[in-house]
Amino acid sequence: MIKNKPIYILGIESSCDDTSAAVICNGKILSNVVANQEIHTKYGGVVPELASRAHQQNIVPVIQQAIQQANIDKKDLNAIAFTRGPGLMGSLLVGTSFAKSLSLALDIPLIAVNHMQGHVLAHFIEDETQQKPPFPFLCLTISGGHTQIVKITNYFTMEVLGETIDDAVGEAYDKSAKILGLPYPGGPLVDKYAQLGNPKAFKFTKPKVDGLNFSFSGLKTGILYFIQKKVIENPNFIEENLNDICASIQYTIVEILFDKLKKAVKETGIKHIAIAGGVSANSEIRKVLKSTEERFGWNTYIPKFEFTTDNAAMIAIVGYLKYLENDFSDENTSATARLKVSEN
């Protein structure tokens, strides 16, 4: 009965350095506005204090734009969903405070959302270009702050089977790019140059980690020492071999991810495999995942590019699914910098 009438949810995302707002109606995205923060580029990484200030400047115009693009009035909203965590505390507080205030002003329910669940459940946004995975499925969640293999039994039952014990995969990309003198964020640039290079040109050692866990700090150190040694021998080494270096780094990272993913499939017997998070926009990861359908008989689920990086559409879909379950939060709900994917 509840699904027959239009349910409008406003999603608010402010966990890191992107301010985003989206409006969803019965699972379909009507608007998804993202304001990026260019200020961090010159510092080579996100500066938390600057991110918080930028969120304060962006949040009102971004939400206003999302409501206008959805062609609705704020009085049409049924609930407000916001990112509670994990993320940068100052950034989260901006979104949390605004969501609480708007919820009180409009006298509509408030829905707290786990950012990591948002990445996973973005697969359930109503969109003809993406297929929804059936339960249970495995999701490789890869971003600047997380690298996890998660088993999803239903919308809100998630179990981490393996995760990084140090750096996340996004950090491995960005730190490798920094070693090569590429600007921040360097991950997309490594991917871009890698497509022009030979992935077997240079060999980097893959770390040995027990179970389904990952490690990238050793790889990063290995790349640093390799580059330092080669630059002493030839000061122009990076410039002359950039494409091959990037291709070799990317090849090693992707091998590390898929070695563990193959192991997870073998251990669980689950062959429905999804990817999520900012690094799931990487072209090689998408290509290799797609190739597993023929090679291993997997069914794979790849999100639209706009739903991979931090965005409010993924927060809005979780809000909608929670709304259907009457799973609301109260005004005492607080932001938290640390939150496991299994926690609601």
N, C-alpha and C positions, 0 to 999 in steps of 0.2 A: 504493500500500500504506500509506504513512504517513498518508494522509488518512482512512483508515477508523477509526483509533483516536483517542480524544479527546486533543487536544494543548492543554494549558492554559498560557497565557502571561500573566504579570503585567506590565502596563505601568506605568511611573512617569514622570510629567511634572512638572518643577519649573523650567521655563525662565525664568519671569517672576514673576508674583504670584499664581498659582493652584497649589496643591498638589493633585495628582490621581493616583489609582491606578485601574486597571481590570483585569479578568480577561476574557480572550477564549478561547473554545474553538472551534477549527476555523473561525475567521473570524466567529463570532457572539459578541456582547458579552453577558457574564453580569452584569457590574457595571461602573459607571463613576462613581466618587465624586470630587467636586471640592470643595475647601475654598477659598473666596474670602477675600481679605485686605482687610477694610474699612478698615484703618488708613491706607491711602494716600489716601483720599478728602479728608481735611482738608489734605493737602499739594498737592493738585491734580495728582498724578502719582505714579508708582511710585518709592519710595525704596529703592534696592538693598539697603542694609544692613538695613533693617526687613523687606524681603521675605525675605532669607536667614534671619533669626531666626524669622520666622513659619513658614517651611518646616520648620525644625528642630522646632518645636512640633507641627506638623500631620502630618508624614510618617508616624509610627508609627500613630496612630489612623486615618488615611485608608487606609493599606494594610491594616490589620486589618479595617476596615469593608468594603473591596472584596472581600477573601477570604471574609468571612462572608456578604456578599450573594450571592456567586457560589455559595454552598453547597458549598464544597470546603475541604479542609485544605491548608495551605501545602506539605505533603509531596506533594500531587498535582501541583504546578507542574512544568512541563517546562523552562521558561526564564524569565529575567527580562529584559525590554526596558526601556531607560531613555533619556531625552533627553540626548544628548551635547552638543548645541548646535543652532543658535545661541541666545543668550539672555544673561541676566545671569550673570556668572561665579560670584558667590557662591551664587545660587539653584541653578545647574546642579550645583555641587559637592555640595550637600546630597543631591540625587537620585542623582548618580553614586556617591557614597561609600556611600549606603545600599544601592543596587543591587548594588554589588561585594560588600559584606559579606554580604548575604542570599544571593547566588549562591554564595559560598564556604561559608556555613553549611549550605545545602541541597545543595551539590555538584551544581549544575545550571548549564547554559550561561548566559552573559551576552551580551546583544545590544544594541549601541549603535545609537541611532536619530537620524537627522537630523529635527529638529522640523518643518522646512519640508516634507520628504517626508511626514511624518505628516499635515499638513493636506491634501496632495494625495491621498494613498492612503486617507484616511478614506472616500473614495467606494467602496472595495472591502470595507467592513464588510458582513457578511451581514445585511441588513435589508430586509424586504418593502416598506418605504415609500420606499426609494431605489434607483434604477437605476444599475448600474455602467457607466461609459463604456468603449467599446472603444478599443483602441490603433490608430493614434495619436490623441491628443486634445490640445486646448489647455486650460490651466487658468489662470484669472485668480486669482492668489493675493494676497489683500488683507487686511492686518492693521494693527496699530499700528506695526509695525516694517518691514513689507514691502509692496511693490506690484510684482508681476511678472506677465508673461505667459510661461508655461512650456509647452514642447512635451514631451509625455510619450510616448515611443516604446514603453517597457515599464515594468514596476514600478520598475526602478532605473536607467533611462536617461532623464534629464531635461535639457533645454536651455533656458536663459533666453533668450527672444527680445527681451524689453524689460523694463526696470525703472525705478524712480524714480531720478532723479539727485540728489534732496534729501530732502524729507519723504515719509513714507509716507502713504497715503490715510487711515489711522486717525488719524495725527497731524493731518492737515488738518481732520478732523471735530472732534477734541478741542480743538485750538487755536482753531478758529472758535467752539466752544461757550464756551471761556474768555473770548474777546473779548465774547461776549454775556452774560457773567456767570453762565453755567450751571455747575453742579457737575461734578466729575470722577467717572466718565468721561462726557464730554458727548456723544460720538457717538450713542448710542442716544436721547438727548433731542432732538438735532437731527432725527433720523429721526422721532421721535414728533410734534414740533411741525410738521414739514414736511408731514405728511399732512393738516394742517388749513389749510395756506396755499396761496398762488398762486405756482407755480414761475417764473412770468414777471414777477413784481412788480418785481424788481430784477435788473439785468444785471451779471454779473461777467466779467471778461476771462479767456478760456482761454489758458494759456501755449502758446507754439509751441516744440515740442521735436522734434528730428530722430528719424527712425525710429520704433521702437515704444517708446521710452522715455517716462517720465512726469516731470512736475514739479508740485509743489504749493506750494512756498514762496512763489512770486509771487502765487498766488491768496490765500493766507493774508494776505499783506501788503496786497493789494488790499482784502480784506474789512475789515482793521483800519483802513485809511485811510478807507474808506467809512463805517464806523460812527462813527469819531471826528468826521468832518465833519458827519454827520447829527445826532449828539448835541449838537454845538455849536449847531446850528440849532433843535433841539428836544430838551431833556433827557429827555423821555419816549419818544423815538423807538423804542428797543428794545422797551420794554413794549408800546407801541401796535402794533408791526409784527412781533412775534417770530415768529409762524407764517409770514408771508410771507418774512421774512429767511431762516429755516431752509429753507423750500421752495426759495428761489432758490439758496442755497448748495448744497443737495443736488442740485438740477437740474444745476448747473454741474459738480459733482464726478462725477456719473454720466455726463454727456456726455463728459467728459475720458476716463473709463475705457472707454466703449463706442466712442468714435472710434478709439482704439488697437486695441481688440479686433476691430472690423470690418476694420481695416487688416491685422491679423495673419491673419485668416481669408482675406482676399483674397490675401495673399502666400504662404500655405502651402497653401491649398485644403482645409484641414481644417475640417469643419463640426460636429464633436463638441466642445462647449464646456462646461467645468465651472468652477465657482467654489469657492474654499476660503479658509479663514482667518476671523478674528473679524469682519471687516467684511462677509463674505458673509451674515451674519445680517440685514443692512440690507434693509428691506422694499422700497425703491425699486429697488435693484440686482436683487433677486430678480424683481420685477415686470417690469422692463425686459428682463432676460435671458429670461424666459419668453415675452415678446412677440416675441422674435427668431425663435422657431420658425415662426410664421406669416409674419412680415415677410421673413425672409432664408432660411428653410428650414434653420435650424440645429437640431441635436439638443442639448438642454441638460440639464445634470446639476447639481442643487442639493442640497447635503448637509442632513441633519437639523440643526435648531438646536443640539442638544446636541453635535454633532460639529464645530461651526464655531469656537467659542472654544477656548482652550487646554484640552485634556482628555487623559486617559491612554488613552482608547479608540483614538485615532488612533496613539498610540505602540505600543499592543498589536497593532494590525493590521499595522503595519510589522514588528514583532517576529515575528509569525506567518509573514509572507511570507518573512522572512529565515531563520526556523527551517527552513522547507521546503527552502531552498537550502543548509542547513548553514553559513550565514554568521554565525559567532559572533565575539565579541570576547574579548580576554584582559584580565587584571587591570591591564595597563599602559595600557589605553585611558583617555584623559583628556578631561575636559570642555573645550569650546572656545567662546568667546563668539561667534566669527565662523565661519560654515560656509555654503558655497554649497549651493543645493538640488541641484546636480549631484554633490555629494560625499557618499559613504556614510560 
